[in-house]
Amino acid sequence: MLDFSRQFAPLRQEILSAIARVCDSQHFILGPQVASFEAAAASACTARFAIGCASGTDALWLALAAAGIGDNSSAIRSSAQPGAVVTSPFSFFATASSILRAGARPVFADIDPRTFNLSPQSVAEILNGPAGKNVKAILPVHLFGQCADWDGFSALQRDHPGLLLIEDAAQAFGAAWTSTGQAARPAGSLGDAAAFSFYPTKNLAAMGDAGLVTTSSKEIDRRVRSLRAHGMTRRYYHDEVGANSRLDELQAAVLNVKLRHLAEWSQQRRIRAARYDKLFREAGLANESTADGIVLPWTDPRATSVFHQYVIRAPRRDALRDYLTAQQIGSEVYYPVPLHLQAALKNLGYKTGDFPETERATAEVLALPLYPELRDDEQQTVVAAIRSFYASFPGRAAV
């Protein structure tokens, strides 16, 4: 799925020199490298503030907690009715667990089957129903590197004064959204706050865990900076209970190097995605429905995707994946079990059938190898293997 060495090799000396400078400085926590990266990231996202932290999961919690969502207790165990945050059941577990960690309750709504992102129409049904009065925020996920329908969510915010929009942008650094008559706006500048992950598999990747919160709210910025350091605004004076979630200098140094290359890498990902589209169509494999064959990723014309993943819908998905594995071709299922059916969240009370589009996606999605350094011949090998698999079942693609 990924070959980290291809990205590291041309940057090896630049990265090692940056790490050596940190070692020579003997300044390891929240120093000049972190400050430099925060400034560069804020500029890239066109946000007033960017605050580094220990992971993308922490970034989600920090954004929610700093925005005043939740009561810092477990929402499932709380005797009082906690505030609610509407989000997608088709995401990584941290999307929901961070809501609980902030002391709020996750409320799920179904996805748009074309983009896999949270559907504004499904969220509207909740907001306009009996559960709507308890909703404090919407947490859309920019899944697979494509921004969620921000026009739709902005309209919901206008219709429901006081409602907050928090971006789960863990997979979408560099992505953008263009509303009619407006200039493109980067992920991280769309909502009241946003959370990013720099886990090693992300498009902008640290050499370990790292995360970031962006916001244009001075108050959210102040609280995130306090919460990431045990609730301190002055050393050893604790205004609230926070956490130890500081971005270290070594990770910031690596991210400072890589951020300068990210725009080029994002463009290469888009080129690779377009090449996959072309190869699949030339092979006669692109279809409108999995009843006929595979379905290619769809990009909303208002979105500028960074293609964190290239995700197809595939009939006989698990058998196809086994076949690709036998051919030594990597693939991955993001995600095999939706959040509303995870054992850890069973007390939320959801059941099979509650979100049909999400459940259909979990049975069909398959991510194929995609990274900037992927070669043309490797993409041809992937498509040829998939064509070979389905050729074994002529006329029975959906069986």
N, C-alpha and C positions, 0 to 999 in steps of 0.2 A: 504493500500500500504506500509506503514512504521509504525514501533512501536519504537519511539525514546527511550522510557523508557527501552527497553531491552539492548540498548547500554550504556545508562547512568548508570544503576544500578551498574554494577561491577566497573565502573570508578568514581562513585560518590565522594568518599573521595579524590581521586587523583585530580579530577577536582576542587572540592571545596577548597582544600588546595592550588592549583595553583592560584585560584582567590583570596584567602585570602592574599597570598604573594604580589599580585599586590596592593590590598587595603592597606596593611601595608606599602608598599614602597611609596605610594602616587605618583607614576610615571605612567601616564595613556596613553600617546601618544608617539609612536616611541621611546620606551625605550628598556631595555635589553631583555624583552620577545620577542619583534618584531625582534630585531637583532638575537636572538637565533633561532627563527623560520625561518627567512630568510636564515640563514646559513644551517639549517637542510634541508629545502626545496630545496635549491640549490644543496646540496649533493645528495638528493634523486633523483633529476632530472638530475644529472650530468651536470648542467649548471654552468657557472662561477659566475653568479649573480642571485639573487632572490630579488624582491622588493615587499613588502606587500602594499596593498591598501584597499580601503573601500568596494569594491565589485568586482564580476566577470565582470560586465558590465564596470566598470571603468578600470579594467585590460585590457580589449579589446581596449578601447579608448587609454589608456596610451601606450600600445604596438604599436598601429598604429601611434599615434602622435609622439612618441619618435623616430620611424623609419623614420620619415619625410614624411609620407603619408598624403596628404591632405593639405588644406590651412586654417584650423580652421574656416571655414564658412560653411553654409549649402549648400551641393552640389546640392540639388534640386533647390534652389532659386538663386544660383550663376549665374551671366551672363556669366562668363568665363566657358570654358569646364573643369570640375574638373578631377583630376586623378581618375582612376578606380581601384577597388579591386574586383577580382572575388571570389565569395563564393557560398555557397549552399543555395537554397531556402527552404531546409528542415532542419530547425534549430529554436532555440528560437529567438525572435525578436531582442535581443541585438546584435546578430551577424551582422545584417544589420544596426541597428540604430547607432552602434559604428563607423561604416565606415562613415556614414553621419556626425556624431558628430566630426570626425576627419577632415571633409572638403573634403572627397572623395565621389565617387559615387559607390554604390553597383552594380555589374554586376553578374547576376546569371548564373549558369551552372547546368545541371541536375546531378542526383545522380546515383551511382551504386545500382541497385535494390537488390543486395544481402546484402550489408553492410549498406545501407542507407547513406553512406558517399559520399562526392563530388567526381565525376568521373574525373580522369585526362584526359580521352579521350574527355569529353565534354568541359573541360577547354581548351584543345589544339585547339579545333575548334574556340574558341573565340580568342586565342592568335594569331592564324594563319589567322584570318579574319581581316576586316577593323577596328574593335574596338580594336584589339590587341595592336596597337601602343600607346594607352592611358593607358594601364594597368600597374600599379606600383607594385601590390602585389597580391598574392593568399592567401586567408584566408580559408584553409580547416578546417572543424569541425570534431573532434574526437567524433562522435556521439555515445551515449549510452555506452561509455567507451571503444570503439575500435578505434585504430589509423586509420586515413585515409591512403590510399595507398601512402606511402611516397616515395617509389621507383619511382612511376609515377610522383609525383610532383618534386622530385629532378631532374629527367630527363628534365622536363619543365624548371626548373631554369637554368640548364646547356645550354639548347638551346636558352634561352632568357636572356643574360647577363644584370645584373642590376635588374632583377625581384626579389622581396623579398617574402619569405614564412613566414607567421605568423600563428601560431597554435591557433585555438580556442579549448583549452584543458579543457574547463570548467567542462566537465563530465569525465575527463580521468586522474586524478592524480594517478600515479602508473601503468598506461598502458605503453606498450612498442611496438617497431617495430624492426624486425630483417631483415636486407637486406642480400642477398646471400653473404656468405663468411665473414660476419661481426658479431660482438657481438650485442646483443639486446641493443637498445637505448631507454631510457624512453621518454615518452611524456614530452615536455618542453625542450628537448635538440635537437629536430629534425630541427626546423626552425631557422630563424633569431631572433625570439622572440616568446613567448607563453603567453597565458592568462589562468588563472585558477580561478574557483569560489569555495568558501567554504560556499555557502548558506546551510542552515540546512539540506536540503534533499540530499546533495552531499555525496559521499563516504567518503571524508574527510570533516567533517562538523564543522563549527563554531556554536556558539550559537547566531546567528545574521548574518548580512552581513559581508563578508570579501572576499578579492581577492588577486591575486599574479601575477606578471609578472616575467618570467624567460628569460634570454638571456645570451649569451657568448660575446656580444658586449659591450665593455667598454663605447662607446658613447651612445648606447641605455640605458644602466644602468644609466649613468649620467643624461640623459634627463628625464627618468621616475622618478627618485628621485626628480628632480626639479619640474616637472609637477604635481606630487602628492601634492606638498606643494606650490601652487600658483606661480610656476615658480621661486622659490627662490633657489639659491645655497648658499647664505649668508643671514642671518636673516634680513628681511626688504629690501633686494636688489632683485628686481624682473627682471630677464632677459627676461622673456616671460610671456604670460598669461597662467597660469595653472589652477589647480582646488584644492579643499580641498578634498583629497582622501587618508587619512592616515589610516593605520591599527592600531587599538588601542591595548593597552597592554592586556586587558581582553580577547579579541578574540585570540590574539597570544598565551596567556597562555593556553587556551583551546586547540588550535591547536597543541601546543607543546606536550601536553599529548596524544592527539589522533593520531598524526603522528607516535608515537612509536608502535601503534597497527595496522596501516593501512595494512601492508603486510599480516598479518594474516587475516584481514577482507576481503582483496581482494581475497585471496585463498578460503575463505568460500563462497564468491560470485560465484567463478568459480565452486566450488563443487555443489552449489545449482543450477546453470544453467545446469550443466551436469545431475543433478538429474531430472530436468524438462524434458530435452531431453529424458531421459530414460523412464520416466513415460508416456510421450506423445506417444512415439513409441510403448510401451507395450499396450497402449490403442488403438492403430491403428489410431491415429489422425494426425500423421506426414505425410505431403504430399509435392510434388514438386511444386504445384500450388494451389492457392485459388479456382481454378475451382473444385478441388477435396477435399479440406478441409484446415486446417490450415498449415502454413509454419513456421518452427522453425527458430530461429536466426542462421545466418551463420557467423562463425569467419574465417577470412583470416588466413591461416597457418603461415603467417609472423607476425601476430599480437598477442600480449598477452593482452587480454581484461580484464578489471576490472568489466565488467557487471554492469555499473551504472544502466542500465535497462535491463530487459529480455523482448524483444519485438517480438511478433508473428505477422504474417499476418493472418487475419481471415475473411472468408466470413461472410456476415451478421453481420459485426463488431458491429454496434450500437445496434442491437438486442441482441447480445451476451453480450455486456457490461451491458445492462439493466437487463439481466437475472442474471449476476454475482452480480450486486448491490442488487437485490432482495434476493440473497443468502448471503448477507453481506460479499461479497468478493470484495476487492478493485481492481480497475484497472484504467488506465489513457490512454488518447490518446495524444501522442507526435508525430506530431502536427496536429490539425484538419484543419488548414488553412495554406497553404504554404506562405512563405514570399512574393513571387511575386504577390500574390492575396490579401494581406493585404490592407485595406483601407488607412492606413497611408502612404503606399508606392505606391499608384496608379499613382503618377506623374512619376514614373520610366518607365511607358509605357508598362508593361507586361500584358498578357491576359491569360485566360484559354486555355490550350492546348500547352503553350510554353514549359512546362517541364513535359512530360507525366509520366515519372517514379516517379517524386516527387508527382504528383497529384494522381497517383495510390496508392502510399504509404499512403498519408493522408486519403484515404478512407478505408485502410485495417489494419493499425498498431494498436496494442493494447499491452500496457505494463502491465505485471502481477506482483504481489507482489514478490520482491526479495531483501533481505537484509541478512547480515551474520547470524542473530539470528533466521531466519525463520526456523520453525520446519518441519521435514519430514511429519508429519501428516497433516500439513497445506498445503504443496505442493500437497499431495494426494487429499485433499479436493478441491483445485483449479482445478486439472486435471479432477477429477470425475464430477465436476459441468460442465465443458466444454464438456465433453463426453455426459453428460445428455442433454445438450442443443442441440447438433447436432443429438443425437438419436431421437429427436422429429421431425427431418426432414430427414429421411433416403433417400439417393440418391439425396437430394436436397440441399447439403451444400452451393452451390454458389447462391442459389435463394434468 
